[in-house]
Amino acid sequence: MSEMNASPSKIRYSSLSDKLFDWFNIAFMIGLAIVTLYPFVNMAAVSFNDANDSIRGGIYLFPRMWTLDNYNYIFKEAAIYQATIISVLRTLLGTVLSVFCTAMLAYTLTRPDYVLRKFMSMAFIFTMYFSGGLIPTYLLIRNLGLTNSFWVYILPAVIGVFNMIVIRSFIEGLPEGLLESARIDGASEFATFFQIVLPLTVPALATVSLFVAVGQWNSWFDVFLYNSSNGKLSTLQYELQKILQTTNTSSTSAADQFASAQGNITYVTPTSIRATMTIIASVPIVLVYPFLQKYFVKGLTVGGVKG
């Protein structure tokens, strides 16, 4: 009886091995957090440090000489602001359309009454291992009239085969009784998909949404291929890439100089610009990611088969 009334802490540390195991887990997780966060913190420190001083090295967690010159150098470019708007639009629209269309495809391929589902699944999986290559892809995009168009960012990425497999696997794990009950009640396939399947697949949809959003936000090569001649459709990543390239090829011994708002001559280096670019590109994703956590948790508790 006394053992049943013992506190959880006493039961947890009833032996030395349990206590050592817990302390080992705590130390391991702290070490893992440090290893994970240090590169980002170090990049932030370099981005806020004077470029000439950064060449000396020795910057770890905090800047040695605080400055905003690296950010001023990047944001003095007028094209950055228009490019940021395009990046936000392609990320939002591309993510919503891609996740929705991929989820519909995944649901279709889980239906046993769809006679071509095995063939279509193999056809999609085949594209994961073999593709036409860069030149045929470019010719296809050009012949479709998508060059110099915003939709070249959206339409080619509407369906992701890997994302489709993730969502399909999750749907196949749903209780079949829910879908059968909906059909008995007269629900159409569209009603079943929107009212039952989508709410229950929130964890998979949230995961895929994060994959697609990060890919859309970080993409710049498609801008280079299809829209490099149209500055109005340039994205943030492409403009940052152009700034870095300009800095790397500068004629001032790897140091590009510019006049600040106060009229002082300051310097930036490829290292400082690269660190600043990393922070600018990463901060939006870092800020958005915590808000997706609630969808993971909510999706795990939605729905159930009533007995």
N, C-alpha and C positions, 0 to 999 in steps of 0.2 A: 504494500500500500504506500509505503514511503517512497518507493521508486516511482510510482505513478504520480505522486505529488511533487517530485523533484522539478526544479526549474529547468527550462530548455537549455540554458547555458551550461548547467551541470551535466546534463545528458550529452550535450554536444562535445564537451571536453572531458568525457569520462576516462579517456586514456591519453597518454602523451603523444601517441601517433596521430590521434585526431587533431590535437592542438598544433602539432608540427605541420600537418597537412594543410590546415587553414592558414597558418602563417606563410607557408610556401605559396599558396594560391594568392594571398594578398601581395606578397613581394613580386610574384611573377606578373600580376596584373598591373602593378605600379610600374614595373620595368617596361612592360609592353606599351603602356600609355606614354611613357617618356620617349621610347623609340618612335612611336607613331607621331607624336606631336612635335618633337624637336625639329625635324626638317622644316615644318611650316613656320614655327616660331623663329628659326634661324633666318629663313627667307624674309620674314617680316622685319627682323632686325637689320638685315642688309639693305632692304628697300628704304628704310628710314634713316640710314646712315649716309654720311657724306661719301660720294663716289671715290674721290681720291684717297680718303682714309680707309675705305674698304679694301683697296689694293694691298694694304699692309697685312690684312688677315686678322685673325684673333677676335672676330665678332661671333658671338655664340647666341646669347639669349637677349641681349639688349644692345641698342645702337651705342656706339662710342661718341659719335658726333651727330646729333639729331639734325635732320633737315627734311624738307619736303620737295627738294629740287628734282628728285627722280620722278615724283608724281606730277610736278609742274611740267616737266619735260614731255610727259606722255599726254597730259590733258590740255596742253596748249594746242594740240592738233584739233582743228574744228571737226574733222571727219570722225573723231572718236564718238561724239555724242549721237550722230545719226547712225553710226555703226552699232552702238549699244542698243538703240531702239529696234533695229533690225534683228539683232541677236535675241532680244527678249521676245519679239513677235514670233520668230521661227522656233524658239524653244517652247513657248506656250502652245502655239497652234500645232507644231509638229508633234509634240508629246500627246496632246489630246487626240488628234486624228490617228496617230500610230497605235496608241493603246486601244482605242475603240475598234479600229479595223482589225487589229491583230486578235483582239478578244473575240470578235465575231467569227473570224476564221478558225480560231482554236475551238470554239463551241461547235462549229459545223463539223470539224474533223473528229469530234468525239461522238457524233450521232451514229449509232449502229445501223440505222436505216439509210444512211448515205452510202450507196454502193461503191463509190469511187474514193472513199476516205483513205484506204490504205495506199492506193496508187498516188493520190494527191499528196499524202504525207511523205512518201518516198521522193516525189518530185520536188517538194520544197526542201527536204533534207539534202537532196543532191546539190542544190544551189549553195549550200553551206561549204561544200568541198571543191566545187568547180564553178568558175565564172568565165565570162567572155573576155575579161581583161580590161585594161584601162581604155585602150583605143576603141574597141567595139562599144564600150559603155558610153564614151564620149560621143561617138557617132549616133548612137541611139538617142541620147538626150538631145543632140542637135536636131535630128530628124523629127523628134516630137515637138520641136519648137519651144523647149524649156530653157534654152540659154538666154541670158539677159532677162531672167524672170525670177520673181520671188518664189514661185512654185517649184523651182528646181531644188530648193531646200526641203520641200515637204513631200512631194509625190514619190520620189525614188525611195524614200525611207518610211513609207506608210506601213509596210509589212516587214517585220523582223523575224526571221525563221527561228532563231534561238528564243526570242521572246514568246513566239507562238508556242514553242515546245513547253516553256515554263508554264504558261497559262493553261495549255491543254492538259498537262499533267495534274495541275491543281483541280481543274474541272472534273477530270476522271476520278478524282478522289472524293468528290461530293456524294452524299447519300443519294442513290438512285430513286429512293422513295419520294424525295421532294419533287423531282422532275415528273415522276409517274403521277403523283397526286395532282400536279398542275395540269397535266394532260387530261386526267379524268374529269377535272373541273372545267374542261373546255378551253384552256389557255392555248393560244397559238404559240408557235416557236419563238416569235418575236416577244410575246408577253413573257414566256418562260425565261428567255434570255435577259430581258431588262428587269424583271421583277424578282427573279430568283437567282439566276446564275451570276449576274454582275454584283449584287450585294454580297454574295458569299465568296466571291473571288477578290475581294478588296486587298487582302495581303499580297496576292500575286500581282494585281494591277498596280499597287503602290511600288512594289519592287521593280516591275518593268518600267513604270513611269520614271523612276529615278535613273534607270539605265538609259532610257531614251533622252531624257532631259539633259543629262551630262554629255551624251554624245552630240546632241544638237548645239549645246552651249559651247563646247570645245571645238567644234568643226570649223575648219578654215580652208581645207584643200579644195572642197567643192566650190568655194568662192573663187579661188585661184583658177580653177578650170573653166567655170561657166560664166562668172560675173565679174571678172577682174577688170573689164573695161567699163563697168557701170558702178561709179562710186556711190550712187544712191542705194545700192543693194549690198554694199560691203558690210561685213560683220565685225564685231569687236575683236575677235581672235585674229582675223585677217589683218586688220589695222595694226594690232600689236605686233604681229609677225613682220609687217613692213617696217615698223619703227625699229625693231630689233635688227633687221637686215641692214637698215640705214646706219645704225650704230656700229655694227660689225664691220662695215665697209667704209667707215669714216676715214678721212685722210689725215686725221690729227692723232696718229699713233694710238688707235683704239680708244680715243677719248673725244666725244662730240661735245662741242661747247655751244652754249646759247646764252642770251641775255635774259636774266630774270626780270620780274616786274619791278624790282628795285634798281635795275640797271647794272647789277653786279654780274661778272662773268663767272659762271659755274661750269662744272664738268660732270658728265655722266659716262659710265663705262658699260660695256656689254653685260658685265656681271651684275651691276646695280640695276640696269634696265630689265634684265631677265628676272631678277628677284621681284621687282615691282610688278612686272607683267604677271608673275605667278600669283601674287596677292590679289591683284585686280580680277584675274580670271577665276580665282578660287573662292573668294569671299561670298559671291551670290549663292553658290552651291552649298557652302558651309552654313549660311544663314537659313536656307530653305530646308535642308535635310532634317533638322530637329522637328519641324512641323509634320513631317511624314510619319514620325513614330506613332502618333495617335491612330493613324489609319492602319498600321500594322496590328496594333493591339485591338482596335475596334473590329477589324475584319475577322480576327480569330474568334470573336464571341458572337458573331452575327449568325442567326439561323440555327436550325436543328430540326430533327425529325421527331414530331410529337407522337407518343405512343397511343 
